[in-house]
Amino acid sequence: MRVLPCADSGLLVELDDLDQVRALHAALEADPPDGVTDFVPAARTLLLRLDPAAADAAGIEQAVRSVRPGEVSTQDSELLRIPVVYDGADLEEVAMLTGLTECEVVEEHTGTEWTVAFGGFAPGFGYLTGGSPRLEVPRRAESRTRVPVGAVGLAGTFSGVYPRESPGGWQLIGRTELRMWDVDRDPPALLRPGVRVRFEEAE
């Protein structure tokens, strides 16, 4: 673990892998140190945003280092169901890469509960983990310049939903009409760290 100052009011905790990030995040969120206003997890880091007027950075660092994270449980967290039309441009490619049929790709994607590990790339984009290991596929060799809003994709061990039209290199297997990001909603993002996700095939 490395703990580094970040800008004027933050601490960045560097860890070895995503499992350690999730465990530390869960432990700190359950009992946050005084002066911490927010946690921002990523693949190998956890950013602690501090209240400059109330936070003791040295004391918070000591509190972070003293944490002994336990096993992460998401059993009581929010469950979001996402209806998906599985007609993505890369569905056939994903089937070929995994050795599955297209129907089996859909079954694997809908048959496992996913969890949002962290957000990034664009507002409302959540990196979902916990899916079937049979769906692990590389990013596309060449990114698309335009991926439509609502596109559902796979990359490595992650799944995700594009919250807006943007460039992207994930393997697209379907699409949803559910809006992942809406500034007029509270909170704006549906896919927030810790939220559980079930993909369901739309009829």
VENGI-V952257 format. One record per pair of residues at least 24 apart in sequence whose C-alpha atoms are under 10 Angstrom apart, sorted by sequence separation. I is the first residue (numbers start at 1). J is the second residue. D is the distance in whole Angstrom. If there is no record, write none. Layout:
I/J/D + I/J/D
//
This chain:
18/42/8 + 19/43/9 + 20/44/8 + 21/45/6 + 22/46/9 + 35/59/10 + 36/60/8 + 108/132/6 + 133/157/7 + 135/159/9 + 143/167/7 + 144/168/5 + 145/169/9 + 150/174/8 + 151/175/4 + 152/176/7 + 176/200/10 + 11/36/10 + 17/42/10 + 18/43/5 + 19/44/9 + 20/45/9 + 21/46/6 + 34/59/9 + 35/60/8 + 107/132/10 + 108/133/9 + 109/134/9 + 132/157/8 + 133/158/10 + 143/168/5 + 144/169/6 + 147/172/9 + 150/175/5 + 151/176/7 + 176/201/10 + 10/36/9 + 17/43/7 + 18/44/5 + 20/46/10 + 33/59/9 + 34/60/8 + 84/110/9 + 108/134/8 + 109/135/8 + 128/154/9 + 131/157/7 + 132/158/10 + 142/168/9 + 143/169/4 + 144/170/9 + 149/175/8 + 150/176/5 + 151/177/9 + 163/189/9 + 176/202/9 + 9/36/10 + 10/37/10 + 12/39/10 + 16/43/9 + 17/44/5 + 18/45/8 + 33/60/6 + 83/110/10 + 105/132/10 + 108/135/7 + 127/154/10 + 129/156/10 + 130/157/8 + 131/158/8 + 142/169/7 + 143/170/8 + 148/175/9 + 149/176/8 + 150/177/6 + 163/190/10 + 174/201/9 + 175/202/10 + 10/38/10 + 11/39/10 + 12/40/9 + 13/41/9 + 14/42/10 + 15/43/9 + 16/44/6 + 17/45/8 + 18/46/10 + 32/60/9 + 33/61/9 + 82/110/10 + 127/155/10 + 129/157/7 + 130/158/8 + 131/159/8 + 140/168/9 + 141/169/8 + 142/170/10 + 143/171/9 + 149/177/9 + 150/178/7 + 163/191/10 + 10/39/10 + 12/41/10 + 14/43/10 + 15/44/5 + 16/45/8 + 34/63/10 + 105/134/9 + 106/135/10 + 128/157/8 + 129/158/5 + 130/159/9 + 139/168/9 + 140/169/5 + 141/170/9 + 149/178/10 + 150/179/7 + 14/44/6 + 15/45/6 + 33/63/7 + 104/134/10 + 105/135/7 + 127/157/9 + 128/158/5 + 129/159/7 + 139/169/6 + 140/170/6 + 141/171/10 + 149/179/8 + 150/180/8 + 161/191/9 + 13/44/8 + 14/45/5 + 15/46/8 + 32/63/9 + 33/64/8 + 104/135/10 + 127/158/6 + 128/159/5 + 129/160/9 + 138/169/9 + 139/170/5 + 140/171/6 + 149/180/9 + 160/191/9 + 13/45/5 + 14/46/7 + 32/64/9 + 81/113/10 + 126/158/9 + 127/159/6 + 128/160/6 + 138/170/8 + 139/171/6 + 140/172/9 + 12/45/7 + 13/46/5 + 14/47/9 + 80/113/10 + 126/159/8 + 127/160/6 + 128/161/9 + 137/170/9 + 138/171/8 + 139/172/10 + 12/46/6 + 13/47/6 + 79/113/9 + 80/114/10 + 100/134/8 + 126/160/6 + 127/161/9 + 137/171/8 + 11/46/8 + 12/47/5 + 13/48/8 + 28/63/9 + 79/114/10 + 80/115/10 + 98/133/10 + 99/134/9 + 100/135/9 + 125/160/7 + 126/161/7 + 11/47/6 + 12/48/6 + 28/64/8 + 31/67/10 + 79/115/9 + 98/134/6 + 99/135/10 + 125/161/6 + 126/162/9 + 10/47/7 + 11/48/5 + 12/49/9 + 27/64/9 + 78/115/10 + 97/134/10 + 98/135/6 + 124/161/9 + 125/162/6 + 126/163/9 + 10/48/6 + 11/49/7 + 77/115/10 + 97/135/9 + 98/136/8 + 124/162/8 + 125/163/6 + 9/48/9 + 10/49/5 + 11/50/8 + 28/67/8 + 97/136/9 + 98/137/7 + 123/162/10 + 124/163/6 + 125/164/9 + 9/49/6 + 10/50/5 + 24/64/8 + 27/67/7 + 28/68/10 + 95/135/9 + 97/137/7 + 122/162/8 + 123/163/7 + 124/164/9 + 6/47/8 + 8/49/10 + 9/50/5 + 10/51/9 + 24/65/10 + 27/68/8 + 28/69/9 + 74/115/8 + 94/135/8 + 97/138/9 + 117/158/9 + 119/160/10 + 121/162/10 + 122/163/7 + 123/164/9 + 3/45/10 + 5/47/10 + 6/48/9 + 7/49/10 + 8/50/9 + 9/51/7 + 10/52/9 + 27/69/6 + 94/136/9 + 95/137/10 + 116/158/9 + 122/164/8 + 2/45/9 + 3/46/9 + 4/47/10 + 5/48/10 + 6/49/9 + 8/51/10 + 9/52/6 + 24/67/7 + 26/69/8 + 27/70/7 + 94/137/7 + 115/158/10 + 116/159/9 + 1/45/10 + 3/47/10 + 6/50/10 + 8/52/8 + 9/53/9 + 23/67/10 + 24/68/8 + 25/69/9 + 26/70/9 + 27/71/9 + 93/137/10 + 94/138/9 + 114/158/9 + 115/159/10 + 116/160/9 + 122/166/9 + 10/55/10 + 23/68/9 + 24/69/5 + 26/71/9 + 27/72/8 + 109/154/10 + 114/159/8 + 9/55/9 + 11/57/8 + 23/69/5 + 24/70/8 + 26/72/7 + 10/57/8 + 11/58/10 + 22/69/9 + 23/70/6 + 24/71/10 + 25/72/9 + 26/73/8 + 93/140/10 + 121/168/10 + 152/199/10 + 9/57/9 + 13/61/9 + 21/69/10 + 23/71/7 + 24/72/9 + 26/74/9 + 11/60/9 + 12/61/10 + 20/69/8 + 22/71/9 + 23/72/6 + 11/61/8 + 20/70/10 + 22/72/7 + 23/73/9 + 90/140/9 + 109/159/9 + 13/64/9 + 20/71/10 + 22/73/10 + 5/57/8 + 13/65/10 + 19/71/9 + 20/72/10 + 19/72/9 + 126/180/9 + 124/179/9 + 125/180/7 + 5/61/10 + 124/180/6 + 125/181/8 + 4/61/9 + 123/180/9 + 124/181/5 + 3/61/7 + 123/181/7 + 124/182/8 + 2/61/10 + 3/62/10 + 122/181/10 + 123/182/9 + 124/183/10 + 94/154/9 + 123/183/10 + 3/64/9 + 3/65/9 + 89/151/10 + 91/153/9 + 1/64/10 + 2/65/9 + 88/151/8 + 90/153/9 + 91/154/10 + 126/189/9 + 128/191/9 + 1/65/8 + 87/151/10 + 88/152/8 + 89/153/10 + 90/154/10 + 109/173/10 + 124/188/8 + 125/189/8 + 126/190/9 + 127/191/8 + 128/192/10 + 86/151/10 + 87/152/10 + 88/153/8 + 123/188/9 + 124/189/5 + 125/190/9 + 126/191/5 + 127/192/9 + 128/193/9 + 84/150/9 + 85/151/10 + 86/152/9 + 123/189/7 + 124/190/7 + 125/191/7 + 126/192/7 + 127/193/9 + 128/194/10 + 130/196/10 + 84/151/9 + 85/152/9 + 106/173/8 + 124/191/6 + 125/192/9 + 126/193/8 + 128/195/9 + 129/196/10 + 130/197/10 + 84/152/8 + 105/173/9 + 106/174/9 + 123/191/10 + 124/192/8 + 128/196/9 + 129/197/10 + 126/195/10 + 128/197/8 + 119/189/10 + 102/173/9 + 46/118/10 + 119/191/8 + 118/191/9 + 119/192/7 + 43/117/8 + 116/190/10 + 117/191/9 + 118/192/7 + 119/193/7 + 42/117/8 + 43/118/7 + 116/191/6 + 117/192/8 + 118/193/5 + 41/117/8 + 42/118/5 + 43/119/9 + 115/191/9 + 116/192/6 + 117/193/5 + 118/194/8 + 41/118/5 + 42/119/7 + 43/120/10 + 94/171/7 + 115/192/9 + 116/193/5 + 117/194/6 + 118/195/10 + 40/118/8 + 41/119/8 + 42/120/8 + 93/171/8 + 94/172/9 + 95/173/10 + 115/193/8 + 116/194/5 + 117/195/8 + 40/119/8 + 41/120/9 + 82/161/10 + 93/172/9 + 94/173/8 + 115/194/6 + 116/195/5 + 117/196/10 + 40/120/10 + 90/170/9 + 91/171/8 + 92/172/10 + 93/173/9 + 114/194/10 + 115/195/6 + 116/196/6 + 90/171/5 + 91/172/7 + 92/173/8 + 114/195/9 + 115/196/4 + 116/197/8 + 89/171/8 + 90/172/5 + 91/173/5 + 114/196/6 + 115/197/6 + 88/171/8 + 89/172/6 + 90/173/6 + 91/174/8 + 113/196/7 + 114/197/5 + 115/198/9 + 43/127/9 + 88/172/5 + 89/173/6 + 90/174/9 + 113/197/6 + 114/198/6 + 42/127/9 + 87/172/9 + 88/173/4 + 89/174/8 + 112/197/9 + 113/198/5 + 114/199/8 + 86/172/9 + 87/173/6 + 88/174/4 + 112/198/7 + 113/199/8 + 86/173/6 + 87/174/5 + 88/175/7 + 110/197/10 + 111/198/8 + 112/199/8 + 85/173/9 + 86/174/4 + 87/175/7 + 110/198/7 + 111/199/8 + 84/173/9 + 85/174/5 + 86/175/7 + 109/198/9 + 110/199/5 + 111/200/9 + 84/174/6 + 85/175/5 + 86/176/9 + 109/199/7 + 110/200/6 + 83/174/10 + 84/175/5 + 85/176/6 + 109/200/9 + 110/201/7 + 83/175/8 + 84/176/5 + 85/177/9 + 107/199/10 + 109/201/9 + 82/175/10 + 83/176/6 + 84/177/8 + 106/199/9 + 107/200/9 + 82/176/7 + 83/177/8 + 84/178/9 + 106/200/9 + 107/201/9 + 22/117/7 + 82/177/9 + 83/178/8 + 106/201/8 + 21/117/9 + 22/118/9 + 82/178/7 + 21/118/10 + 81/178/10 + 82/179/10 + 19/117/9 + 82/180/10 + 18/117/8 + 18/118/9 + 80/190/8 + 18/129/10 + 80/191/8 + 78/192/10 + 86/200/10 + 79/194/9 + 80/195/7 + 81/196/9 + 82/197/7 + 83/198/9 + 84/199/7 + 85/200/9 + 86/201/7 + 77/193/10 + 78/194/8 + 79/195/6 + 80/196/6 + 81/197/6 + 82/198/6 + 83/199/6 + 84/200/6 + 85/201/6 + 86/202/8 + 77/194/7 + 78/195/5 + 79/196/5 + 80/197/5 + 81/198/5 + 82/199/5 + 83/200/5 + 84/201/5 + 85/202/5 + 86/203/10 + 76/194/10 + 77/195/6 + 78/196/6 + 79/197/6 + 80/198/6 + 81/199/6 + 82/200/6 + 83/201/6 + 84/202/5 + 85/203/8 + 75/194/10 + 76/195/10 + 77/196/7 + 78/197/8 + 79/198/7 + 80/199/8 + 81/200/7 + 82/201/8 + 83/202/5 + 84/203/9 + 74/194/7 + 75/195/10 + 76/196/9 + 82/202/9 + 83/203/9 + 73/194/9 + 74/195/8 + 75/196/9 + 72/194/10 + 74/196/7 + 42/193/10 + 41/193/8 + 40/193/9 + 39/193/10 + 26/193/10 + 25/193/10 + 26/194/9 + 25/194/10 + 22/193/9 + 22/194/9
//
